[in-house]
Amino acid sequence: MGVTTPATYGGPGWRARRATHLDEIGSLWTACGVRSEVDRLRAVLLARPPDSLGGEEDLDERLLMAPVDVPGMRVQCEMLANIFESLEIYCYQVGSQEDVPPNIVFMRDLFFMTPEGAVVGRTASQARAGEERHAAAALAAVGVPILMTMRGSATFEGADALWVNPSLVMVGCGVRTNTEGYEAVSGLLASLDVRSVAVALPQGVQHLLGVVNFVDYDLAVIRADRITDEIRDALRDHRLLVLDATREVTRGLAMNFVTLSPRRILMPAGCPQTREIYEKAGLECLEADVSEYVNAAGALGCLTGILQRA
């Protein structure tokens, strides 16, 4: 009588894994994935404002524009979560801890979503060092696969990468994302059969998202005083809605919105002139008060970590 090989050694009871990683998203992994900036928004990740945002000292050291009312920002965060939930967008929230750096609230910067999972960034400023660890823990906690984490001297922030179309990602290189970061992201995207193009960002720009924001498959909002020929070339298949550098754009961050679905956006409240421009262009505009986030140098586009569009 022969000896039967146990299944653990590849015997008769062994069952080979047939599904691909992509097949298992939504079953073994949480439903997630992005390959467009305008597909219907399905799931987001927000960070509850930490105590480290408080105080009026060392604003530059903490990369803040003005003192932040932390309880006020927490109210705004909760109101925003309620808005997402009312729109049937699943909203995960990262709990604040004592050792969390203040800019953790800008989750868009900390990772970039692909169709198969997240790329965890590496922030360029020493003031933000370590935020990526909290972002990685949050992604893992909600069941999002992490495909890559930046290493070495690479810096990469998620708000510097935008899906131009399902087969092309534009990455802004400047103060926040360096060449090494771009090359790392580009290599991963190539393995997913996605092309990438690097564009140099002009001085005075935090992220590519501050220059371009997509509202439909063929329509993008751009900022007139910061757009370059290189970026225009990457957008050659899009019509462009050009915004001048008004106070609402530069101080109110009226361009720092989240696209909910084609031609439907959630934008900062208190920007009536820009809202009128959007509506004349055929956009449906919802608003949220994010004034305390604006004090911290960001708004809806920056604070919303995008997990799923479909």
C-alpha positions as CSV (number, residue, x, y, z in Angstrom):
1,M,0.0,0.0,0.0
2,G,1.6,3.3,-1.1
3,V,2.1,6.3,1.1
4,T,-0.3,9.2,0.3
5,T,1.4,12.6,0.1
6,P,-0.2,15.1,2.4
7,A,-2.0,18.0,0.8
8,T,0.5,20.5,2.4
9,Y,3.2,18.9,0.2
10,G,1.1,19.0,-2.9
11,G,-0.7,15.7,-2.5
12,P,-4.2,14.8,-3.7
13,G,-5.9,17.2,-1.3
14,W,-3.9,20.2,-2.6
15,R,-6.0,22.9,-4.3
16,A,-4.2,25.4,-6.5
17,R,-5.1,29.1,-6.3
18,R,-6.5,30.0,-9.7
19,A,-7.9,33.5,-9.3
20,T,-5.7,36.5,-10.0
21,H,-5.1,39.3,-7.5
22,L,-7.5,41.5,-9.3
23,D,-10.2,38.8,-9.2
24,E,-9.9,38.7,-5.4
25,I,-10.5,42.4,-4.9
26,G,-14.0,42.6,-3.5
27,S,-13.8,39.1,-1.9
28,L,-10.5,38.5,-0.1
29,W,-9.7,42.2,-0.2
30,T,-12.1,45.2,0.3
31,A,-13.7,46.4,-2.8
32,C,-11.4,49.2,-4.1
33,G,-9.6,50.5,-7.1
34,V,-9.3,53.5,-9.3
35,R,-8.5,54.1,-13.0
36,S,-10.3,57.4,-13.5
37,E,-10.6,60.8,-11.8
38,V,-14.3,61.0,-12.7
39,D,-15.9,57.6,-12.4
40,R,-18.6,57.5,-9.7
41,L,-17.0,57.8,-6.3
42,R,-17.7,54.7,-4.1
43,A,-15.4,54.8,-1.1
44,V,-13.1,57.3,0.6
45,L,-10.7,57.5,3.6
46,L,-10.7,60.5,5.9
47,A,-8.4,61.2,8.9
48,R,-9.9,62.7,12.1
49,P,-8.0,65.9,12.9
50,P,-5.3,65.3,15.6
51,D,-4.5,67.5,18.6
52,S,-1.1,68.4,16.9
53,L,-3.0,70.8,14.6
54,G,-3.7,73.1,17.5
55,G,-1.7,76.2,18.7
56,E,-0.6,79.4,17.0
57,E,3.1,78.9,17.1
58,D,5.4,77.5,14.4
59,L,2.8,77.6,11.6
60,D,5.5,77.3,8.9
61,E,7.1,74.4,10.8
62,R,3.8,72.5,10.6
63,L,3.1,73.7,7.0
64,L,-0.1,75.5,8.1
65,M,-1.4,78.8,6.6
66,A,-3.2,80.0,9.7
67,P,-4.1,78.8,13.2
68,V,-6.5,75.9,13.1
69,D,-9.5,75.5,15.4
70,V,-9.2,71.7,16.0
71,P,-12.7,71.2,17.5
72,G,-14.1,73.2,14.5
73,M,-12.2,71.0,12.0
74,R,-13.5,67.9,13.7
75,V,-17.0,69.1,13.3
76,Q,-16.3,69.8,9.6
77,C,-14.8,66.3,9.2
78,E,-17.8,64.7,10.7
79,M,-20.2,66.8,8.6
80,L,-18.1,65.8,5.5
81,A,-18.4,62.1,6.4
82,N,-22.1,62.5,6.7
83,I,-22.3,64.1,3.3
84,F,-20.4,61.2,1.7
85,E,-22.6,58.7,3.4
86,S,-25.7,60.5,2.3
87,L,-24.4,60.2,-1.3
88,E,-23.9,56.5,-0.8
89,I,-20.2,56.8,-0.7
90,Y,-18.6,54.6,1.9
91,C,-16.5,56.6,4.3
92,Y,-13.8,55.0,6.3
93,Q,-12.2,57.2,9.0
94,V,-8.7,57.0,10.6
95,G,-8.7,57.7,14.3
96,S,-6.4,60.4,15.6
97,Q,-3.6,59.5,18.0
98,E,-1.4,61.6,20.2
99,D,1.7,61.1,18.0
100,V,0.1,61.8,14.7
101,P,1.6,64.7,12.7
102,P,-0.9,67.5,11.9
103,N,-1.0,67.1,8.1
104,I,-2.3,63.5,8.4
105,V,-5.7,65.1,7.6
106,F,-4.6,65.5,3.9
107,M,-5.0,61.8,3.1
108,R,-4.9,62.4,-0.7
109,D,-1.2,63.1,-0.4
110,L,-0.3,59.9,1.4
111,F,-1.3,57.3,-1.2
112,F,-2.4,56.8,-4.8
113,M,-4.9,54.2,-5.9
114,T,-4.5,51.9,-8.9
115,P,-7.0,49.3,-10.2
116,E,-5.3,46.7,-8.0
117,G,-4.5,48.6,-4.8
118,A,-2.6,51.5,-3.3
119,V,0.8,53.0,-3.7
120,V,1.9,54.4,-0.3
121,G,3.8,57.6,-0.8
122,R,6.8,59.1,1.0
123,T,6.3,62.8,1.9
124,A,8.9,65.3,0.9
125,S,8.8,67.5,4.0
126,Q,10.4,66.5,7.2
127,A,7.4,68.0,9.0
128,R,5.3,65.2,7.4
129,A,7.7,62.4,7.9
130,G,6.0,59.3,9.3
131,E,2.5,60.1,8.0
132,E,2.8,57.4,5.5
133,R,3.1,54.8,8.3
134,H,-0.3,55.8,9.6
135,A,-1.7,55.8,6.1
136,A,-0.4,52.3,5.5
137,A,-1.9,51.1,8.8
138,A,-5.2,52.6,7.9
139,L,-5.2,51.0,4.4
140,A,-4.4,47.6,5.8
141,A,-7.0,48.0,8.5
142,V,-9.8,48.5,6.0
143,G,-8.5,45.7,3.7
144,V,-7.0,47.7,0.9
145,P,-4.0,45.9,-0.7
146,I,-0.7,47.9,-0.8
147,L,1.2,47.3,-4.0
148,M,4.2,49.5,-3.3
149,T,5.7,51.7,-0.6
150,M,8.2,54.4,-1.6
151,R,11.8,53.7,-0.5
152,G,15.3,55.0,-0.8
153,S,15.5,58.7,-1.6
154,A,12.2,58.7,-3.5
155,T,9.5,61.1,-2.6
156,F,6.0,60.8,-3.9
157,E,2.7,62.4,-2.8
158,G,-0.6,61.1,-4.2
159,A,-2.0,64.5,-5.1
160,D,0.8,64.6,-7.7
161,A,-0.7,61.7,-9.7
162,L,-3.8,62.0,-11.8
163,W,-5.6,59.6,-14.1
164,V,-5.8,61.3,-17.5
165,N,-7.7,58.3,-18.9
166,P,-7.7,54.6,-17.9
167,S,-4.4,53.9,-19.7
168,L,-2.5,57.1,-18.8
169,V,-1.4,58.7,-15.5
170,M,0.1,62.2,-15.3
171,V,2.6,62.7,-12.5
172,G,3.7,66.2,-11.4
173,C,7.4,66.5,-10.4
174,G,8.5,69.3,-8.2
175,V,8.8,70.1,-4.5
176,R,6.7,67.1,-3.3
177,T,7.5,64.3,-5.9
178,N,11.0,63.8,-7.2
179,T,12.3,61.9,-10.2
180,E,13.0,58.8,-8.1
181,G,9.4,58.8,-6.9
182,Y,8.1,59.2,-10.4
183,E,10.3,56.4,-11.7
184,A,9.0,54.0,-9.0
185,V,5.4,54.8,-9.7
186,S,5.9,54.6,-13.5
187,G,7.5,51.2,-13.2
188,L,4.5,49.9,-11.1
189,L,2.0,51.4,-13.6
190,A,3.8,49.8,-16.5
191,S,3.3,46.4,-14.9
192,L,-0.4,47.2,-15.0
193,D,-0.3,48.1,-18.7
194,V,-0.7,51.8,-17.8
195,R,1.5,54.5,-19.3
196,S,2.7,57.5,-17.3
197,V,4.0,60.9,-18.2
198,A,6.0,63.2,-15.9
199,V,5.4,66.9,-16.0
200,A,7.4,69.6,-14.3
201,L,5.4,71.7,-11.8
202,P,6.1,75.5,-11.7
203,Q,7.3,77.1,-8.5
204,G,4.6,78.1,-6.0
205,V,2.6,74.9,-6.6
206,Q,2.1,72.2,-3.9
207,H,0.8,69.5,-6.1
208,L,-0.4,68.7,-9.6
209,L,-4.0,68.7,-8.2
210,G,-3.6,72.4,-7.5
211,V,-3.1,73.0,-11.3
212,V,-5.5,70.4,-12.8
213,N,-8.7,68.8,-11.6
214,F,-10.9,66.6,-13.8
215,V,-14.7,66.9,-13.9
216,D,-15.6,64.7,-16.9
217,Y,-13.9,62.2,-19.2
218,D,-13.2,65.0,-21.7
219,L,-13.2,68.1,-19.5
220,A,-10.6,69.4,-17.0
221,V,-10.4,72.5,-14.9
222,I,-7.0,74.2,-15.0
223,R,-5.5,77.2,-13.3
224,A,-4.4,79.8,-15.9
225,D,-1.4,81.3,-14.0
226,R,0.1,77.9,-13.2
227,I,-0.5,75.8,-16.3
228,T,2.4,74.8,-18.5
229,D,2.7,73.7,-22.2
230,E,3.8,70.3,-20.9
231,I,0.6,69.9,-18.9
232,R,-1.5,71.2,-21.7
233,D,0.0,68.6,-24.0
234,A,-0.9,65.8,-21.6
235,L,-4.5,67.2,-21.7
236,R,-4.7,67.4,-25.5
237,D,-7.8,65.2,-25.6
238,H,-9.6,67.3,-23.0
239,R,-11.5,70.5,-23.2
240,L,-10.2,73.0,-20.6
241,L,-12.2,75.2,-18.2
242,V,-9.7,77.9,-17.3
243,L,-9.8,79.6,-13.9
244,D,-8.0,82.9,-13.3
245,A,-6.1,83.4,-10.1
246,T,-9.0,85.1,-8.2
247,R,-9.1,85.2,-4.4
248,E,-11.6,82.4,-4.4
249,V,-9.1,80.2,-6.3
250,T,-5.9,81.2,-4.4
251,R,-7.2,81.7,-0.9
252,G,-10.6,79.9,-0.9
253,L,-9.2,76.9,-2.8
254,A,-12.3,76.8,-5.0
255,M,-10.5,74.5,-7.4
256,N,-9.7,72.0,-4.6
257,F,-12.8,69.9,-5.1
258,V,-13.8,66.2,-5.3
259,T,-15.5,64.9,-8.4
260,L,-18.4,62.7,-7.3
261,S,-19.3,61.5,-10.8
262,P,-19.0,63.1,-14.3
263,R,-19.9,66.8,-14.0
264,R,-20.9,66.6,-10.4
265,I,-18.5,68.0,-7.8
266,L,-18.2,68.7,-4.0
267,M,-16.5,72.0,-3.6
268,P,-15.5,74.3,-0.7
269,A,-18.3,76.6,0.4
270,G,-17.9,80.4,0.2
271,C,-16.8,80.6,-3.4
272,P,-19.9,81.9,-5.2
273,Q,-18.2,83.4,-8.2
274,T,-16.3,80.2,-9.0
275,R,-19.4,78.2,-8.4
276,E,-21.2,80.3,-11.0
277,I,-18.4,79.6,-13.5
278,Y,-18.7,75.9,-12.8
279,E,-22.5,75.9,-13.2
280,K,-22.3,77.8,-16.5
281,A,-20.0,75.1,-17.7
282,G,-22.7,72.5,-16.9
283,L,-21.4,71.2,-13.6
284,E,-23.7,70.3,-10.6
285,C,-22.1,71.8,-7.5
286,L,-22.5,70.6,-3.9
287,E,-20.8,72.5,-1.1
288,A,-19.1,71.7,2.2
289,D,-17.6,74.1,4.8
290,V,-13.9,73.1,5.0
291,S,-12.7,76.5,6.2
292,E,-10.5,75.0,8.9
293,Y,-8.8,72.8,6.3
294,V,-8.2,75.8,4.2
295,N,-6.3,77.3,7.2
296,A,-4.2,74.2,7.1
297,A,-3.4,74.8,3.4
298,G,-5.8,72.3,1.8
299,A,-9.4,71.6,1.0
300,L,-11.7,68.8,-0.2
301,G,-9.4,67.5,-2.9
302,C,-6.5,67.2,-0.5
303,L,-8.3,65.8,2.5
304,T,-10.2,63.0,0.7
305,G,-8.3,59.8,0.2
306,I,-9.9,58.1,-2.8
307,L,-10.3,54.3,-2.4
308,Q,-12.8,53.3,-5.1
309,R,-14.4,54.7,-8.2
310,A,-16.5,52.5,-10.5
